[in-house]
C-alpha cells in the first residue's frame, strides 16, 4: 500500500497497540461520536477496566502493518497494573503474536513497552500505573516490578523460552490464525473449532 504524498519519505511504521475494542454505530450515542465501544466478551481486563488484553487484536494490527511493506517498530504495548498481577500475563500473551508475525515476514525493528516508569496522565493523574518500574512521586525513587524482569529476560535472550513464557494458556495463542476469533481458516484449510 503506497500513499502518494509519502512515497519514499518513511523509514518505518510505528505501531501503538493499547487494546482492542468492538465498536458499533449508534446514532443516539452523541457523546461517543455516534458509536458504542466495548471490549471483546472473553477479554481479560485490567484492575481498573481501562484496558483489555486481546492478543488476537495485536496480531491483526501487526498483519495490517505488514501490508505497508516497511519495517515496524512497536512503539507502545502494555497495560496498567499497580500490583503487577495482570501485566506479566499481558506480556506473555502478546509475545507469541509478535513471534508469529516475524515468522510470517513482518520486519520488526523493535518493541517498546508502554512505559519504563509510572507516568502522570492528565485525566487520571497517577492512578493508572503503566510502568515496569514503580515511581514514588515524592521521593522519585524507582522500584523494579516483577514484570520488568520478564521483559528484560525476553529482550536479553531474544527468544520465548518455556521457562520465560510459563503457563500462558489458550489466550496466549489467540494470535495463531486457527484460534483467533472470526478468522475462519488456517493455512488455507478450513478451521474446525
N, C-alpha and C positions, 0 to 999 in steps of 0.2 A: 504494500500500500504506500503510495507516494503522495505527499501533499505538495502541490506545485511550488508554492512560495518558499517552502523549507527544504526543497531538494538539495542535498549536499551540504546543508547547514547544520546537521545534527550529528553528534558523535555517539550518543547513546540515548536510550529511553529510560527515564526514571519512573519506576512503578511504586506507588504508595498503596499498600494494602492494609486497611484497618479492619474491615469486617465485610460481611455480605448481608444485604437486606433484600427482602422481597417487597416490591413496590407495585401498587395498583392505582389506576386513575380513579379519582373520586371528585366530581365537580363540587361537592359540598365541603370539601376539605380546604377551605381558603387559606388557613394558616400553614398548611403543608404544601402550598402551591398546587392544589388540586390533586394531591397524591397522598396515599397512606402507605407507610412502611412498617415492616415487622421483620424480625429475624426468622430464618427458616425454623419450622416446628421442632426439629430434633437438635437444634444447635445449643451447645453449652454456652451459657452467658457468664460474664464476669460478675463478681460480687455486687457491683453497683448496677449491673444490667446495661452498662454503657456500650459494651462490645460483645459480639458473639464469636466463638472460634468456629470458622467454617473453612476447613482445608480445601474442600471442593471449589469454593469461590476463589481462593488463592490460585488454584490450578487453572481455573478458567481465565483469570486475569493474566497469568503467565502465557497461556496459549494465545490469548488476544494480542499480547505484546510481541510474541514471536512473529506474528504476521507483518510487523513493521520492518522486519529483516534488518535489524540492527541490535547491537548488544544492549542488554537490560541491566540496570542497577536497581535492586530493590532498595528504595530509599527509606522505607518505613514499614515494619511489620512487627506487631506486638500488641500487648494488651495491658490494661491497668490491673494491678493486683497488689495491694499493700501487704497482704500476708504471704505472698509468693506461693500460693496454693494452686492457682489457676494458670499462671504464666508458664511453668515448666511443661505442662501438658500442651499448651498452645504452641510452644517451641517444638516439642516432639511431634505434634500432629502436622505442622506446616513444613517441616524439613523434608519429609519424603516427597512432597509435591514439588519442591524445588529440585530435588534429585531427579525425579521423573521428567520434569521439563528439560533439564540439561541433557538427559539421555535421548530425548526426542529432538535435540538440535537447538534448543534455546541457548543463546550465548549470554551467559550471566557473568557480568563483570564483578559484582559484589552484592553483599547483603548487609543491610544496616538494621539493627533492632530499633524499635520505636524510640527509645531514649536510653542513654547511658545512665543518667541520674534522674531522679524525680524532678519534674519541672512544674512551674507555675502556669496555670491555664487561666485565661481571662474570665471565662464563665464559671469554672469550678474551683478556682484557687488552687490549693494544694490537696484537695480531697481525692483526686484520682492519681494514683501512684504508678506511673508508667516505667520508671527506671529499673535497670538491672542493679543499681546501687540505690540504697535509701539515702535521702538527703535530709539532714536535720536543719530546718530553716534558720534557726537562731545561731547555732554554732558553725554551720556549713560543713559539719563532719559528714563523711560518707561511709556507709557500711555496706559491704557486699551481700547481695541476696543469693540464695542457693541457685537461682536460675542464671546468675552471672557465671557460675562455674560450668553449668551445662552449655551455655553459649560459648564461653572461652574454649572449652574442650572440643566442641564441634568445629570451631574455627582453626584451632591449633592442629587437629588431626586431618581436617578437610575430608571427613567421612562420617557415615552414620553407622556406628557400631551397635551391636546388640546391647552391650552394656550402657552405651550412651542413650539409646532410644528407650530402654526399659520396656515396660508393658504399655504399648501405645493403644492397642485395641483397634477395633474396626474403624473408629472415627479417624485415626491417623492415616488410614489408607483410602479415604474418600476421594483422593485425587487420582486414584487408579480408575481409568475410564469405566470399566465394567461395574464398579461400585458407586461411581458418582451419580447423585440423583439427576434424573432427567436426560442421561446421555443415550440410553437405549442400546448402544452397540459397543463392542470392544474389539479392537484389532481387525475390523472388517467382518467379525462374526456377530451374530445376534446374542446379546447378553441373556442369560437365563437365571434371573433372580439373584 
